[in-house]
Every structure is written in C-alpha cells, then in structure tokens.
C-alpha cells in the first residue's frame, strides 16, 4: 500500500513538472526572434502590390502577445498613411507591409528589435515586447481597395 501511495505521489509530481515545462515553453514561444508574417486574406487578383517608396494606407490593430490591445485605427475610422521603407514606422511594419496586395490582410508578429526595442513605448508597450499586428492594406498611392472588386 505504501509503495502504491509513493508511486502515485511520484506520478503527480512528475505531471506537475511536465505541465510547468509546457507552460514555460509556451511563454517563450510568444517572444519571436524574427518577423513572422501570416496572410489572413488575399484578393484573387493582385494587380497592385506595395513597394518601397509607395505611399500606403493601412488599417491595423496592435496588441501585446498577451492580447492587450495598445492601439488600433478601426475605431478612429482613419488608416495610417506613410511612405513604405522610409523609416517613418517601426522596422517590422516596413518589412511586413512590403509586397502586400491592395486589399490583403496580414498578421505580423514583430520581435522587439524590429518594434520598440528594449525601451518600449511607455506606458502601453513595455521594453522588449513582441508585438502582434493585424494589418489591412487599404490604399497604395491614392488607389483604394473596394470590397467586392476582386472576383470571388
């Protein structure tokens, strides 16, 4: 009976150690070392892509890896406009928006070194933070994307 109880305690202890390891690995996976780009939507016809030097309009939602939203353009009803590749936005955006089709939606997971670095952007973005952006390219050089204009 004592041997069975000892084995049960050992099994519970081993399970707890394993679960702690899994949680630790999961937390580390949220911090990325390189830019990760996921395409969420791409129009069937990609007649216009974003290139360096283009004036682009982008709707976005920015969040930390824990899901805390720190900024978004949708509520304001006004996308951000900037010259792509000119360093007017964080490096992760200059790299992540490059090559997007007009109307395309991407999820960008941006490491700290391509975001706000070790200093962050207080009070909303802590130093060393990995950033997650849902982006939507709605304009390139004045041409706007109209939903339903791509063939379904």
C-alpha positions as CSV (number, residue, x, y, z in Angstrom):
1,X,0.0,0.0,0.0
2,X,2.9,2.4,0.9
3,X,4.6,1.6,-2.4
4,X,1.4,2.4,-4.3
5,X,1.0,5.7,-2.5
6,X,4.6,6.5,-3.2
7,X,4.2,5.8,-6.9
8,X,1.0,7.9,-7.0
9,X,2.8,10.9,-5.4
10,X,5.7,10.5,-7.8
11,X,3.3,10.4,-10.8
12,X,1.5,13.6,-9.6
13,X,4.9,15.3,-9.0
14,X,6.2,14.3,-12.5
15,X,2.9,15.5,-14.1
16,X,3.3,18.9,-12.3
17,X,6.9,19.2,-13.5
18,X,5.9,18.4,-17.1
19,X,3.0,20.9,-17.1
20,X,5.3,23.6,-15.7
21,X,7.7,22.9,-18.5
22,X,5.0,23.1,-21.1
23,X,3.8,26.5,-19.8
24,X,7.4,27.7,-19.7
25,X,8.0,26.7,-23.4
26,X,4.7,28.3,-24.4
27,X,5.6,31.6,-22.8
28,X,8.9,31.6,-24.6
29,X,7.3,30.9,-27.9
30,X,5.4,34.1,-27.7
31,X,8.6,36.1,-28.0
32,X,9.9,35.8,-31.5
33,X,13.4,36.4,-32.8
34,X,12.4,37.2,-36.4
35,X,9.5,38.8,-38.2
36,X,6.6,36.4,-38.7
37,X,4.1,37.1,-41.5
38,X,0.8,35.3,-41.8
39,X,-1.6,36.0,-44.7
40,X,-5.2,36.2,-43.4
41,X,-6.8,37.3,-46.7
42,X,-5.5,37.9,-50.2
43,X,-7.6,39.1,-53.2
44,X,-7.8,36.6,-56.1
45,X,-6.4,39.3,-58.4
46,X,-3.3,41.0,-57.1
47,X,-2.9,43.8,-59.6
48,X,-1.2,46.3,-57.3
49,X,1.5,45.5,-54.7
50,X,3.2,47.7,-52.1
51,X,6.8,48.6,-53.0
52,X,9.4,50.7,-51.3
53,X,8.6,54.4,-51.8
54,X,4.9,53.9,-52.2
55,X,2.5,55.9,-50.0
56,X,0.4,53.2,-48.3
57,X,-2.7,53.4,-46.2
58,X,-3.0,50.7,-43.6
59,X,-5.8,49.8,-41.1
60,X,-4.4,47.9,-38.1
61,X,-4.9,46.6,-34.6
62,X,-1.7,46.3,-32.4
63,X,-1.5,44.1,-29.4
64,X,1.0,42.5,-27.0
65,X,1.4,38.7,-27.0
66,X,-1.0,38.5,-24.0
67,X,-3.8,40.0,-26.2
68,X,-3.7,43.5,-24.6
69,X,-4.6,46.0,-27.4
70,X,-2.4,49.1,-27.3
71,X,-3.6,50.9,-30.5
72,X,-5.9,50.4,-33.5
73,X,-7.1,52.5,-36.4
74,X,-10.5,51.0,-36.9
75,X,-12.2,52.8,-34.1
76,X,-10.9,56.1,-35.4
77,X,-12.1,55.3,-38.9
78,X,-8.8,56.5,-40.3
79,X,-6.0,54.3,-41.5
80,X,-2.4,55.3,-41.0
81,X,-0.6,56.6,-44.1
82,X,3.1,56.5,-44.6
83,X,5.9,56.1,-47.2
84,X,6.9,52.5,-47.2
85,X,10.6,51.9,-46.5
86,X,11.3,55.5,-45.4
87,X,11.6,54.6,-41.7
88,X,8.5,56.5,-40.6
89,X,7.1,53.4,-38.9
90,X,8.7,50.6,-36.9
91,X,11.0,48.3,-39.0
92,X,8.6,45.4,-38.6
93,X,6.0,47.3,-40.5
94,X,8.3,48.5,-43.3
95,X,9.3,44.8,-43.8
96,X,5.9,43.3,-43.1
97,X,3.8,45.5,-45.4
98,X,6.3,45.2,-48.3
99,X,4.8,43.1,-51.1
100,X,1.3,43.2,-49.8
101,X,-1.5,43.3,-52.4
102,X,-4.1,46.0,-52.2
103,X,-6.8,44.6,-50.0
104,X,-4.6,42.0,-48.4
105,X,-4.8,41.3,-44.7
106,X,-1.8,40.1,-42.7
107,X,-0.9,39.2,-39.2
108,X,2.6,40.5,-38.3
109,X,4.4,39.1,-35.2
110,X,7.2,41.5,-34.7
111,X,10.2,40.9,-32.4
112,X,11.3,43.7,-30.1
113,X,14.3,44.5,-32.2
114,X,12.0,45.4,-35.2
115,X,9.5,47.1,-32.9
116,X,10.2,49.5,-30.0
117,X,13.3,47.7,-28.7
118,X,14.4,47.4,-25.1
119,X,13.0,50.9,-24.2
120,X,9.4,50.1,-25.4
121,X,6.9,52.9,-25.8
122,X,5.6,53.6,-22.3
123,X,3.1,53.4,-20.8
124,X,1.4,50.9,-23.2
125,X,4.3,49.0,-24.7
126,X,6.9,47.6,-22.2
127,X,10.6,47.2,-23.2
128,X,11.5,44.1,-25.0
129,X,7.9,43.4,-26.1
130,X,6.9,41.3,-29.1
131,X,4.1,43.0,-31.0
132,X,1.2,41.4,-32.9
133,X,-0.5,43.5,-35.6
134,X,-3.5,42.6,-37.7
135,X,-3.0,44.8,-40.8
136,X,-5.1,45.5,-43.8
137,X,-3.6,47.4,-46.8
138,X,-6.5,49.7,-47.9
139,X,-4.6,52.1,-50.2
140,X,-1.5,52.4,-52.4
141,X,-0.5,55.8,-53.9
142,X,-4.1,57.0,-53.7
143,X,-5.8,53.9,-55.1
144,X,-8.2,52.5,-52.6
145,X,-9.4,48.9,-52.2
146,X,-13.1,48.3,-52.6
147,X,-14.6,45.2,-51.2
148,X,-16.3,43.1,-53.8
149,X,-14.0,44.4,-56.5
150,X,-12.0,41.2,-56.6
151,X,-13.6,38.1,-58.2
152,X,-15.0,35.6,-55.7
